[in-house]
């Protein structure tokens, strides 16, 4: 009686040891606890005249400080509607920059150009949610040229793109700029999962 029971117990223990361990469900690291940085704590773009190329080192330093701020909290960005063809805006005077956020579907292309009487004194950048330059992104910020960001999403999933407008001379406070958007996808079939509360960049009310 005892021997069959002991044998059964040993077989049971052996089977349990051979059974594959249950995988722990993967949970994405939530950054929702990060605060939206106050205006006074956001990195300020120093006010200077001339084209962005004349202050390239200053611009690189500022982009680095923006990346550090992103790691500390969420940065306000204006969400662009899926069907919007153009956006009119003026950067907050103390900051000198404004961010816009939208989702680019898989295998889609987006071209954003900035329209302003003194357009070549503005700068456009395409960033991801970590504040890093988005690739593959083509930037056009040369003298006498229209600031342009061209982005093609080569992935099989939709990507969040940040369009960053830099106004070094605070020119948009007097004359607002306009962003013109050209999409390769039909707005009526736009990506339905556009995040209302991205991980890092928090949409602000327009």
C-alpha positions, 0 to 999 in steps of 0.5 A: 500500500505504501510502496504504490503510493510512494511511487505515485508521488515520485512520478507526480513530482517528476512530471511537475519538474518536467512541465514548462514554466508558465511565462509571465505576461509582458507588461510595458513599462508605464510612464504615465506617472511622469508629470507634464513639465511646467512652462517655467521648467521647459527648455527655452530656445534662446531668442536670436536673429537670422537663420537656424544654420547661423546658430547650429551649435546652440540648436544642438545644445538645445535639442540635447536639453529637450531630450533631458526634459523628455526623460524627466516628464511629458512635454506638451504637444498639439495633436493634429487631427487625422484629416487636417490639411493645414495647421496655423500656430504661433509658438509660445513667446517664452519658449520659442518652440511648439510641438505637434503630434500625429500618427503615421500608418505603416508604410505611409509617407508624410510631408510637412512644410512651413509657410511664413513670410520669413520661413527660412528663419524657422526650423522643423524637426521630426522627433520620436516620443523619446525626443530623438530625431526620427529616421528615416526623416528628410529635413530641409532647413537651408537658406532661402528654402521652405522648412520641410520634414519628409517622413516615411514609415517603413515599419509594419506598425504605425509610428508616432511622429513629433513635428517640432517648430522652432521660431528663433526670432519669435516671428510667429508672435506677430505673423502666425505660421502655417504647417501644410500636411501632405499624406500618402494615405486617405484621411478617411482611412486614417489610423484609428488608434491615434493616442490621446495620451502618448507615453512622453508627449502629452497633447495640449488643447488647441 
